[in-house]
Amino acid sequence: MNKTSLFSGLLGGLVVAVVGAILLATGVIDTDDDPAPRPTIAQAIPDAPPADADGDRSQGKSVSDIYEQDGPGVAFIQAEGGSGEATGSGFVLDKEGYILTNAHVVEGSRSVQVSFDDTGELIDAKLVGADPSTDLALLKVDPKATKLRPLALGDSQKLKVGDPVVAIGNPFGYSRTVTTGIVSAKQRRIEAPNGFQIDNVVQTDAAINPGNSGGPLLDAYGRVIGINSQIATGGSRGSVGIGFAVPVNTAKTVIPQLKKSGKIDRAYLGITSARLTADLAKQLRLPTDKGALVQEVVADGPADKAGIRGGVAASPTEIAAGGDLIVELDGRKINSPDDIAAAIADNKPGDRVAVKYLRDRKERSVQVTLGKRPTQVPGQQDPGGGGILPSP
């Protein structure tokens, strides 16, 4: 059974595979846009239009209308760094010149340039800040240097499985390419390059490939509902119809903080924990199958200083037995490891939270002073901008 890491932070890679999932960035291949006509949303998926702001599930716009509306606001991004050149996509947020992209596209960059038109003319962009924990980064260009076409932001919470979506980006350097698909699933989790988890991810079958990184995933009205970030490759380099986009609602919380300080400091508990099943709870003689079973406690971390204990495993692939079972944190019931991450998400480093846990079948309580999340999972090696990482 897999352990679930509750450490948080991030370290971007240019092209990083994670058990068949790959961050989307690539080199440049110059080409003209495909002039072939595209089907409309209604033609492609006639029975699955998304809800609008008032809940009316009307038809929406055609793909060509969305492309005409939003295409000029999608940027080609070129970043020069110590590991060479990385390219990807991004999109305009406002008339002030702010552009959103993936953190792994600009990780370690010395300079960043963007282009908005078919001529490929590059203009300088400033890296305002990055949040590796969500794989998002904020750039800024001089608004006088180019004509800016901001994209409207939608509401990823309102998405339904089966809703049609459109992706616009620069796959393999093919500028401003549009593809279509549906929302294949919601609330997925993907692993960032440093081993931390990104939650509530949107899964889509729209064809996205290396170079789409940081580009928008749009609803049938052309509103951004996700930022394309990873694909499952199945052993191949290209799209196999399983792509993942960071939800736009996550971006909405990140953008203001990046504008203000260029980074986000997240709270940190300093444990790994495992999910319980009824059978496992019975084997371990636990009085409940709800909660997060502590596996490891980071030495001198917040949980360690508060006296929370991990367990002992017979082998690295087995669940560690004997650790504390966390059942409540900061007033929230804990049914699984995911609930711990959610419980501390609204806290800041230095906040004190109450933790209730079972030890020797007896409930105990302790106050934990949350720490500052490290830049990557403790004990995991820096991949240095690329390479294979552990599975989630």
C-alpha positions in Angstrom: 0.0 0.0 0.0 1.4 3.4 -0.9 2.2 5.9 1.7 0.8 9.5 1.2 3.3 12.3 1.7 2.1 15.3 3.6 5.2 17.3 3.1 4.6 20.2 0.7 6.8 22.4 -1.6 8.1 22.1 -5.1 11.1 22.0 -7.5 10.4 22.3 -11.2 11.9 20.2 -13.9 12.0 20.9 -17.6 10.8 17.5 -18.7 10.2 15.1 -15.8 8.5 11.7 -16.0 6.5 10.4 -12.9 5.4 6.9 -13.5 4.2 7.6 -17.0 3.3 11.2 -16.2 5.4 13.9 -17.8 5.7 17.6 -17.2 5.0 19.4 -20.5 8.0 21.3 -21.9 10.0 20.9 -25.1 12.3 22.5 -27.6 11.1 24.8 -30.4 10.1 23.6 -33.9 9.1 26.4 -36.1 5.9 25.8 -38.2 2.8 27.5 -39.5 -0.5 27.0 -37.7 -2.6 24.3 -39.1 -5.1 25.9 -41.4 -7.5 23.0 -41.5 -11.1 23.7 -40.2 -12.0 22.6 -36.7 -15.2 21.1 -35.5 -17.5 23.2 -33.2 -18.1 22.2 -29.6 -21.6 21.2 -30.6 -20.4 19.0 -33.5 -17.8 17.3 -31.4 -19.8 16.8 -28.2 -23.4 17.8 -28.7 -24.8 16.5 -25.4 -22.3 17.8 -22.9 -22.2 21.6 -22.7 -20.9 23.1 -19.4 -22.9 25.2 -17.0 -22.6 28.9 -17.3 -22.4 31.3 -14.4 -26.2 31.0 -13.9 -26.2 27.3 -14.2 -27.8 27.3 -17.7 -26.3 24.4 -19.6 -26.6 26.0 -23.1 -24.6 25.2 -26.1 -21.6 27.5 -25.8 -19.3 28.7 -28.5 -17.8 26.9 -31.5 -14.1 25.9 -31.3 -13.2 28.4 -34.0 -14.9 31.2 -32.1 -13.0 30.2 -28.9 -9.8 30.1 -30.9 -10.4 33.5 -32.4 -11.3 34.9 -29.0 -8.6 33.4 -26.9 -5.8 32.5 -29.2 -4.2 35.9 -29.3 -4.0 35.8 -25.4 -2.0 32.5 -25.4 1.8 33.1 -25.2 4.7 31.1 -26.5 7.3 31.1 -23.7 11.1 30.6 -24.0 13.2 30.3 -20.9 17.0 30.2 -20.9 18.6 28.6 -17.8 21.5 26.5 -16.6 20.0 23.3 -18.0 19.5 24.8 -21.5 16.4 26.2 -23.1 12.9 25.3 -22.1 9.8 26.2 -24.0 6.1 26.1 -23.1 2.9 28.1 -23.1 1.2 30.7 -20.9 -1.8 33.1 -21.1 -2.5 36.7 -20.4 -4.3 37.6 -17.2 -4.8 41.3 -17.5 -3.9 44.5 -19.4 -1.1 45.2 -16.9 1.0 42.5 -18.6 0.7 39.6 -16.1 1.0 36.1 -17.7 0.5 32.8 -16.0 2.5 29.6 -16.8 3.9 26.5 -15.2 6.7 26.9 -12.7 8.6 24.0 -14.3 8.8 25.9 -17.6 10.7 28.8 -16.0 12.5 26.9 -13.2 16.1 28.0 -12.9 15.8 30.5 -15.8 18.2 33.4 -16.3 16.0 35.1 -18.8 12.5 34.6 -20.1 10.9 35.8 -23.4 7.4 35.5 -24.7 5.7 35.8 -28.1 2.0 36.4 -28.9 1.9 36.5 -32.7 2.7 34.3 -35.7 5.8 36.3 -36.5 7.5 34.8 -33.5 8.8 38.1 -32.3 10.0 37.6 -28.7 9.7 40.3 -26.0 11.4 40.2 -22.5 9.4 39.0 -19.6 10.1 39.3 -15.9 9.6 36.4 -13.5 7.5 37.9 -10.8 7.3 34.7 -8.7 6.7 31.0 -8.7 4.9 28.5 -6.5 6.4 25.1 -7.1 3.8 23.5 -4.9 1.1 24.1 -7.5 3.5 24.3 -10.5 2.4 27.8 -11.3 4.5 30.9 -12.1 3.7 34.5 -12.8 5.5 36.5 -15.5 5.1 40.2 -16.4 5.7 42.0 -19.7 5.7 45.7 -20.5 2.1 46.3 -21.5 3.3 48.9 -24.0 5.5 46.4 -25.8 2.7 44.3 -27.2 -1.1 44.2 -27.6 -2.5 42.2 -24.8 -5.6 40.0 -25.0 -6.5 38.8 -21.4 -8.4 35.5 -21.0 -11.4 35.3 -18.8 -11.1 32.9 -15.8 -13.9 30.4 -15.2 -14.9 28.3 -12.2 -13.3 24.8 -12.0 -15.6 23.9 -9.2 -18.6 23.9 -11.5 -17.1 21.5 -14.0 -18.8 18.2 -14.6 -17.4 15.0 -16.0 -18.2 15.0 -19.7 -18.1 18.8 -20.2 -16.3 19.8 -23.4 -13.0 21.6 -23.2 -10.5 23.2 -25.5 -6.7 23.4 -25.1 -4.6 26.0 -26.8 -0.8 25.9 -26.6 2.5 25.3 -28.4 3.0 21.5 -28.5 6.4 20.5 -29.8 6.8 24.1 -30.8 3.8 24.1 -33.2 2.6 27.6 -32.3 -0.9 28.2 -31.1 -2.3 24.8 -31.6 -5.9 24.0 -30.6 -7.3 20.6 -29.5 -10.6 19.5 -28.1 -11.9 17.0 -25.6 -13.9 16.5 -22.5 -13.4 16.6 -18.8 -12.5 13.0 -18.1 -12.4 13.2 -14.4 -12.2 15.6 -11.5 -10.3 15.8 -8.2 -7.3 13.9 -9.4 -4.0 14.2 -7.6 -0.6 14.6 -9.4 2.8 14.6 -8.0 5.0 17.7 -8.5 8.7 17.2 -9.5 9.8 17.3 -5.8 7.3 14.7 -4.6 4.6 17.0 -3.3 0.9 16.6 -4.3 -1.3 19.0 -6.3 -4.9 18.4 -5.5 -8.3 18.8 -7.3 -6.6 18.4 -10.7 -8.8 18.2 -13.8 -8.2 15.2 -16.1 -8.9 15.6 -19.8 -8.6 13.6 -23.0 -7.9 16.8 -25.1 -4.6 16.2 -26.9 -1.9 18.0 -24.9 1.8 17.4 -25.4 5.2 18.7 -24.4 5.1 22.4 -25.1 1.5 22.8 -23.9 2.8 23.3 -20.4 1.3 26.4 -18.8 -1.3 26.9 -21.5 -5.0 27.2 -20.8 -7.7 24.5 -20.7 -10.9 26.3 -21.6 -14.6 25.6 -21.2 -17.1 25.9 -24.0 -17.3 29.7 -23.5 -13.6 30.2 -23.8 -13.0 30.7 -20.0 -9.9 29.2 -18.4 -10.8 26.3 -16.1 -7.3 24.8 -15.9 -3.6 25.2 -16.6 -2.2 22.2 -18.6 0.7 20.7 -16.7 1.2 17.0 -17.1 0.3 14.0 -19.3 0.3 10.3 -18.7 2.5 8.8 -21.4 2.0 5.1 -21.1 5.7 4.7 -22.0 5.5 7.0 -25.1 6.6 10.6 -25.3 3.4 12.1 -26.6 -0.3 12.3 -25.6 -2.3 9.1 -25.1 -5.4 11.0 -24.1 -4.8 11.4 -20.4 -3.8 15.0 -19.5 -3.9 16.9 -16.3 -4.6 20.6 -15.6 -4.1 22.5 -12.4 -7.6 23.9 -11.6 -8.1 27.6 -12.2 -9.6 28.0 -8.7 -6.2 27.0 -7.3 -4.5 29.6 -9.5 -7.0 32.3 -8.3 -5.6 31.8 -4.7 -2.0 31.8 -5.9 -1.9 34.7 -8.3 -2.5 37.5 -5.7 0.2 36.2 -3.4 2.7 35.9 -6.1 2.0 39.5 -7.2 2.5 40.6 -3.6 5.6 38.7 -2.5 6.7 36.4 -5.4 6.4 33.3 -3.3 4.0 31.4 -1.0 5.0 30.1 2.4 2.9 27.1 3.3 2.3 25.4 6.6 4.1 22.1 7.3 3.3 19.3 9.8 6.3 17.0 9.0 4.8 13.5 8.7 4.0 10.9 6.2 0.8 8.9 6.7 -1.1 5.9 5.2 -4.7 5.4 4.4 -6.6 2.8 6.4 -8.9 0.1 5.2 -11.2 -2.1 7.2 -8.9 -5.1 6.8 -5.8 -3.1 7.8 -7.5 -1.6 10.8 -8.5 -5.2 11.9 -5.0 -6.5 11.4 -3.5 -3.6 13.4 -6.2 -4.0 16.0 -7.3 -0.4 15.7 -10.8 0.6 17.0 -11.6 2.5 13.7 -10.7 2.4 10.0 -11.0 6.2 9.8 -8.0 8.5 10.2 -4.4 8.9 9.0 -1.9 6.3 10.3 1.4 8.0 10.9 4.3 6.3 9.1 7.3 8.5 9.5 7.9 11.7 11.5 10.6 14.1 10.2 13.3 14.5 12.8 13.0 17.9 14.6 9.9 18.8 12.6 6.7 20.2 14.0 5.1 16.8 14.7 8.3 15.4 16.2 8.6 18.3 18.6 5.0 17.8 19.7 5.7 14.1 20.5 3.8 12.5 17.6 5.2 9.0 16.8 5.6 7.1 13.6 5.5 3.3 13.1 7.9 0.5 12.2 7.6 -1.4 8.9 9.0 -4.9 8.1 10.1 -3.6 4.7 9.9 -0.4 2.7 6.9 -1.6 0.8 4.8 -2.5 3.8 2.7 -0.3 6.1 4.4 0.7 9.3 2.6 -0.5 12.3 2.5 1.1 15.8 2.3 4.7 14.8 -0.2 7.3 16.0 -3.5 7.4 14.3 -4.6 11.0 13.7 -8.3 11.4 13.8 -8.8 15.2 14.2 -6.7 18.2 13.2 -7.5 21.9 13.8 -11.1 21.0 14.6 -11.6 18.9 11.4 -12.3 15.2 11.4 -9.6 13.2 9.6 -10.8 10.2 7.6 -7.7 9.9 5.4 -4.3 11.4 4.8 -5.9 13.8 2.2 -7.9 15.4 5.0 -4.7 16.4 6.8 -3.4 18.3 3.9 -6.8 20.0 3.6 -6.9 20.8 7.3 -3.6 22.7 7.3 -4.0 24.3 3.9 -5.5 27.5 5.4 -2.9 27.8 8.1 0.4 29.7 8.0 3.8 28.7 9.4 3.8 29.5 13.1 0.1 28.7 13.6 -0.8 26.4 16.5 -3.2 23.6 15.8 -4.8 20.9 18.0 -4.1 17.4 16.9 -6.2 14.5 18.3 -4.8 11.0 17.8 -5.1 7.4 19.0 -2.2 5.7 20.7 -2.6 2.3 22.4 -6.3 2.6 21.6 -6.6 5.7 23.8 -7.3 9.2 22.4 -4.8 11.9 23.1 -4.5 15.6 22.2 -1.5 17.8 21.6 -0.8 21.3 20.3 1.5 21.5 17.3 3.2 24.7 16.0 3.3 24.3 12.3 6.5 24.9 10.5 7.4 26.3 7.0 7.1 23.8 4.3 10.6 22.8 2.8 11.3 23.4 -0.9 11.2 19.6 -1.6 10.3 16.4 0.2 13.0 15.7 2.8 15.3 12.9 1.6 14.5 13.2 -2.0 17.3 14.2 -4.3 17.2 17.3 -6.5 16.7 15.9 -10.0 18.6 18.9 -11.4 16.1 19.9 -14.0 15.1 16.5 -15.2 15.0 12.7 -14.6 12.9 10.0 -13.1 11.2 10.6 -9.8 9.5 8.2 -7.3 5.9 7.2 -7.9 3.1 9.0 -5.9 
